[in-house]
Amino acid sequence: MGTSLFVTGRKSMASAALVIGGLAVAAFSSSTGVTPGEGQELPVRKIPNIPEAAEAYYAPDSYHVIAQVQDSTAVGASHEKAAGGALTYTFTDDGKEITRIGSRGQDACSYFFPDQTKLAWTSTRDNLDMPVGNWSDEREYPQGAELYISDLDGGNIQRLTNNEYYEAEVSVSPDGKWIVFGRQIDGKMDLWMMKSDGTDERQLTFTDDWQEGAPFFLPDSKTITTRAWSRKTYGTISPTPMTIFTINTQTLERTQHTFDNDMNWAPYPAPDGKHYVFVRVVDGNNWEIFLGNLDGGDPVRLTYNDSFDGFPSVSPDGKKMLFTRSEGEHFMGDLYTYVMDISSLDVGPENYKPE
């Protein structure tokens, strides 16, 4: 539940920077005219030509995507019980261009820089002698997962961290000045921040029990959303209860936004600076995506599907939402990346009002 929920890998790409063009373009299904909350989804389409993939995020052009993609050459790809086996890829949301970024080890979360000239990503590539671990279990997070930046084709790799901790869940501020990420030391997970060149590291959270993760910047480049669970109760309650916060990275002031015992997982802010998408469990064990408001109020359900839906993120133009959907017979089996047309939700940057 940290950065990956994969089980096994199925396909591979042969080269470290393989680009494929000229493939079929997918379009949104025709609009149903249905608004969220009426029991039906807004128009949805699957991104074609992409192997199993999760944790997908848009580039500033709201067309290119970066994600962790199942690859049989990744370390851990053959370990059925170890979540992993993925490498970093970029691709367009019509499946026309595919580029493999990672070349060894196993990769987790990744992100575009706002000028769309560089990538930030997580990998175990330089600690292959350490245990494979499990990205989905805080008790087995892959130690030796480090942070890197590179060019868009995977060239000019620069290593930002150099230790044997788990460092992942990385994102970049809209102004391009800051990288925020999670670091686990002796089982304790906190949020950290550094300048985009890897200098000036500083710790943002200092909580003994809260396990914070998945930090993403709001449009002001100083406030982040995050989710946290209790270290004391982790593994004793299913699904894991989680709380959504925002944190001011300058003052370290923390604001709580959910006040229940639900699994409020994977929050991602919309570019209007007010809304966010996240995951809750309904009807037993049905993981669905909701739209929340940082000002409060009841969330709006966006997905209606009997299988797993998770890892939502909103495009910078506020018109599309990426998410992962299970197509397998088993829970979280066969995970693929989908796009939902959310242009009717009116959460684009034109509605952002700076404080």
URPE-V346961 format. One record per residue. PHI is phi in degrees with one decimal (* if undefined). OMEGA is omega in radians with two decimals (* if undefined). D_FIRST is the distance of its C-alpha to the first C-alpha in Angstrom with 2 decimals. Layout:
PHI/OMEGA/D_FIRST
PHI/OMEGA/D_FIRST
This chain:
*/3.10/0.00
-81.0/-3.09/3.77
-133.0/-3.07/5.96
-142.1/3.10/6.41
-129.3/3.14/6.58
-75.4/3.06/10.21
-114.8/3.13/12.44
-136.7/3.08/15.84
-101.6/-3.09/17.91
-124.8/-3.01/21.15
-127.6/3.12/23.06
-143.1/2.99/24.02
-111.6/-2.92/25.96
-84.3/-3.04/28.91
-117.4/-3.07/29.40
-71.2/3.11/27.50
-141.1/-3.06/28.59
-84.4/3.13/29.45
-115.3/-3.12/30.49
-120.6/-3.14/31.36
-128.2/3.03/33.47
77.2/-3.12/35.53
-88.4/-3.04/33.11
-62.7/3.12/33.23
-96.4/3.10/32.16
-99.5/3.10/30.17
-114.3/3.05/31.11
-62.7/3.00/29.61
-65.1/-3.08/30.82
-61.6/-3.09/33.69
-65.0/3.13/33.00
-92.2/-3.08/33.30
75.7/-3.10/34.34
-88.7/3.07/31.74
-98.2/-3.13/30.10
-56.7/3.12/26.60
99.6/-3.14/26.81
-95.7/3.08/29.45
91.2/3.10/27.24
-131.1/-3.11/27.14
-86.3/2.90/25.12
-66.3/-3.07/26.51
-54.5/-3.06/27.46
-131.1/3.02/24.69
-143.2/3.08/25.00
-89.6/3.06/23.11
-73.4/-3.07/23.40
-80.3/2.98/25.74
70.4/-3.10/26.13
-109.0/3.03/22.51
-62.7/3.09/20.71
-53.7/-3.05/17.23
-154.8/3.11/15.17
-154.4/-3.12/12.19
52.9/-3.11/11.47
-98.5/-3.12/15.20
-135.7/-3.11/17.28
-78.0/2.93/21.02
-78.0/3.12/23.73
-57.1/-3.14/26.35
-80.2/-3.13/28.50
56.3/3.14/26.06
-134.9/3.08/26.76
-80.0/-3.04/25.11
-133.1/2.99/21.38
-121.2/-3.08/19.09
-159.6/2.97/16.03
-93.2/-3.00/14.49
-119.3/3.13/16.66
-60.4/-3.07/16.99
-145.1/-3.05/19.97
-67.9/3.11/21.75
-87.4/-3.14/23.02
-75.1/3.04/19.68
-60.8/3.12/19.13
91.2/-3.11/16.95
-63.8/-3.10/17.84
-96.9/-3.13/19.81
-93.1/-3.02/17.44
-62.1/-3.08/16.40
-93.6/-3.13/14.20
-108.0/3.10/12.48
-65.6/-3.11/9.85
161.2/3.12/11.89
73.8/-3.12/15.42
-122.9/3.02/15.26
-126.1/-3.12/17.67
-74.7/3.07/18.19
-130.1/2.85/20.56
-119.1/3.12/22.38
-161.8/3.07/24.15
-89.1/-3.03/25.99
-78.3/2.95/24.82
-106.9/3.09/27.84
73.5/-3.08/26.97
-85.0/-3.12/30.19
-126.5/3.13/29.02
-133.1/3.14/26.42
-130.6/3.06/26.08
-88.3/-3.11/24.11
-99.4/3.14/23.30
-72.5/-3.09/21.62
-129.9/3.13/24.00
-161.6/-3.08/22.62
73.5/2.97/19.76
-138.6/-3.05/16.33
-110.2/3.06/14.96
-128.7/-3.00/11.82
-64.9/-3.06/12.08
-154.7/-3.05/15.70
-161.7/3.02/18.18
-84.5/2.91/21.91
-76.0/-3.02/24.42
-67.3/3.05/26.41
-89.0/3.12/29.59
55.5/3.04/27.95
-116.2/-3.10/29.46
-139.8/3.10/26.52
-125.7/2.96/22.86
-114.7/-3.10/20.23
-155.7/-3.11/17.59
-109.4/3.12/15.57
-157.4/3.00/16.85
-98.4/-2.98/17.73
-55.2/-3.10/21.13
-105.4/3.09/23.21
-134.7/-3.04/21.70
-72.3/3.12/22.05
-84.7/-3.12/23.54
-91.8/-3.12/20.38
-55.4/-3.13/18.08
-59.6/3.11/15.78
74.4/-3.08/12.78
-145.2/-3.10/9.33
-66.3/-3.06/6.85
-97.7/-3.08/4.10
-135.2/-3.08/6.00
-58.4/3.14/7.47
-78.8/-3.12/10.72
-133.1/3.13/10.89
-52.5/-3.12/9.71
-63.5/3.05/12.58
-70.5/-3.06/15.37
91.8/2.99/17.77
-76.3/-3.05/15.52
-116.4/3.14/18.01
-102.9/-3.11/18.74
-138.7/2.89/21.50
-127.6/-3.12/23.58
-153.9/2.98/25.88
-71.0/-3.10/28.26
-64.7/3.13/27.33
-97.4/-3.13/28.44
90.0/3.14/26.50
-86.0/3.12/29.66
51.5/-3.13/30.49
-69.4/3.08/27.22
-121.6/3.12/27.00
-84.5/-3.08/24.76
-95.5/-3.14/23.73
-124.2/-3.10/22.31
-149.6/3.12/23.76
-156.2/-3.13/22.36
-112.7/3.06/20.23
-85.7/2.91/17.31
-87.8/3.07/13.75
-129.9/-3.05/14.24
-163.1/3.08/12.12
54.7/-2.97/10.89
-96.9/2.98/14.60
-150.9/-3.04/16.95
-122.0/-3.13/20.73
-69.2/3.14/23.00
-58.6/3.11/25.30
-86.7/3.07/28.30
77.5/-3.05/26.98
-89.8/-2.97/27.71
-132.6/2.98/24.34
-117.4/3.08/21.02
-115.6/-3.05/18.18
-159.8/3.07/15.16
-104.8/3.10/12.96
-135.1/3.11/14.51
-109.7/3.11/13.82
-124.9/-3.12/17.19
53.0/3.09/17.87
82.2/-3.08/14.47
-102.3/-3.06/14.85
-101.1/3.07/12.73
-137.4/3.10/14.97
-97.4/3.13/15.81
-132.5/-3.14/18.70
-144.1/3.06/21.05
-147.2/2.98/23.75
-66.3/-3.03/26.48
-67.6/3.06/25.90
-95.9/3.10/28.04
93.0/-3.13/25.88
-93.6/3.03/28.33
60.0/3.07/28.30
-63.1/3.00/24.95
-151.6/-3.09/24.34
-88.0/-3.10/21.82
-102.8/-3.13/20.84
-123.2/-3.08/19.23
-138.5/-3.04/20.58
-96.8/-3.12/18.91
-75.0/-3.06/19.06
-103.9/-3.13/16.69
-62.4/3.02/14.44
-107.7/-3.10/11.28
-82.0/3.08/11.50
-169.5/3.10/9.65
53.5/3.13/10.02
-83.7/3.08/13.81
-139.5/-3.09/16.28
-79.3/2.90/20.04
-78.4/-3.08/22.32
-59.3/-3.11/25.64
-77.4/3.12/27.35
62.3/3.08/25.48
-129.9/-3.14/25.28
-104.2/3.11/22.88
-121.9/2.92/19.10
-94.2/3.09/16.57
-157.9/3.01/13.40
-120.6/-3.13/11.08
-146.4/3.01/11.00
-127.1/-3.11/10.58
-84.4/3.09/13.17
-65.4/-3.10/13.11
-66.8/-3.04/15.97
-100.8/-3.11/14.56
-57.2/3.13/11.00
88.5/-3.14/11.30
-102.2/3.13/14.55
-125.8/3.13/13.79
-130.0/-0.07/12.15
-73.2/-3.08/10.53
-62.9/3.06/9.32
-64.4/-3.14/11.80
-136.7/-3.13/11.04
-121.7/3.12/13.88
-99.7/3.12/14.72
-127.1/2.76/17.19
-115.0/-3.13/19.40
-131.8/3.02/20.76
-80.7/-3.05/24.08
-72.1/3.10/23.73
-89.9/-3.10/27.48
-100.1/-3.06/28.07
67.2/3.06/24.59
-66.1/-3.09/25.26
-113.4/3.10/22.24
-121.7/3.14/22.45
-86.7/-3.08/20.45
-121.6/3.03/20.09
-122.7/-3.00/18.57
-137.0/-3.11/20.33
-137.1/-3.13/19.06
-106.2/-3.13/16.83
-81.3/3.05/14.77
-88.1/3.12/11.10
-86.3/-2.91/11.91
-109.5/2.98/8.78
56.1/3.09/9.04
-71.7/3.11/12.70
-139.3/-3.05/15.01
-75.3/3.03/18.71
-83.4/-3.09/21.63
-71.7/3.04/24.60
-83.1/3.10/26.79
74.7/-3.09/25.14
-119.9/-3.06/25.00
-101.0/3.06/22.49
-152.5/3.05/18.78
-103.1/-3.12/16.60
-160.7/-3.04/13.44
-118.8/2.99/11.87
-131.7/3.10/13.20
-101.5/3.10/13.83
-126.8/3.02/17.57
49.0/3.08/20.02
94.3/-3.12/18.19
-139.4/3.14/15.01
-100.0/-3.09/15.62
-85.7/-3.08/12.89
-127.5/-3.09/15.12
-102.1/-3.12/15.50
-126.1/3.02/17.77
-108.1/3.13/19.92
-109.8/3.12/20.27
-124.0/-3.13/23.03
-64.2/3.09/22.82
-83.4/3.12/26.24
108.6/-3.12/25.08
98.9/-3.12/26.00
-74.0/3.10/24.38
-72.1/3.14/21.73
-107.4/-3.14/22.85
-75.9/-3.10/21.12
-108.5/-3.13/21.00
-112.0/3.10/19.79
-135.0/-2.99/21.52
-155.1/-3.06/20.26
-73.9/-3.14/19.81
-97.2/-3.10/16.94
-68.6/2.93/13.36
-125.7/-3.09/13.51
-163.0/3.13/10.78
49.8/3.14/10.35
-78.8/3.00/13.81
-151.7/-3.04/16.07
-105.4/3.11/19.80
-69.0/-3.14/22.59
-57.5/3.10/24.77
-85.3/3.08/27.65
75.1/-3.05/25.74
-100.4/-3.07/26.86
-133.8/3.06/23.89
-126.5/3.00/20.22
-84.3/3.02/17.99
-158.7/-3.13/15.23
-105.2/3.13/13.75
-127.9/3.11/15.45
-83.6/3.09/15.53
-111.3/-3.07/19.11
-89.6/3.11/18.97
-75.6/-3.10/20.36
-104.4/-3.14/17.23
-57.3/-3.11/14.00
64.2/3.04/11.92
-90.5/3.10/14.97
54.4/-3.09/16.77
-91.8/3.14/14.61
-129.8/-3.07/17.00
-92.5/-3.14/17.44
-120.0/3.07/19.60
-125.6/3.04/21.63
-110.8/3.06/22.82
-80.0/-3.13/26.08
-111.8/-3.10/25.56
-60.0/-3.13/28.84
-74.4/-3.11/30.24
-80.0/3.04/27.76
60.6/-3.13/29.62
-115.3/-3.09/26.77
-77.2/-3.08/28.22
-64.8/3.12/29.33
-66.6/3.12/32.83
-99.0/3.13/31.75
-76.9/3.11/30.40
-121.8/-3.13/32.68
-58.8/3.10/32.34
-66.0/*/32.87
